[in-house]
Amino acid sequence: MREFFGKLDREFIDRYFSHVTNPEYERGRHRAIHVQAGKDPDGTEYGELRIALDDDAGRTLGLRFELKGDAPDATAVGFVLAMYLRAMHRDLRDFSLHV
């Protein structure tokens, strides 16, 4: 996981995401970026990109972002961030995108 995270641009991560997690995810999902949206108990809207890596261990990297002000829907923001992430990182270019 660390070697994969090390490949991501640190400035990109720090600019757009509030924190990085290692969420549990379904085994069998490989080479995919999943966009999820939700709300915290205090009403703060957030989104998360879950990147399912290509291994049998089912490793997943979660990138959480929070919406502020009059931001568009978390799903739309997540889609744009996922496309940007895929374009920036050669290792992610053939990952499927699920919204």
Summary of the structure (lengths in Angstrom):
residues: 99
radius of gyration: 13.0
end to end distance: 23.3
largest distance: 40.2
contacts: 261
relative contact order: 0.24
helix: 31%
strand: 29%
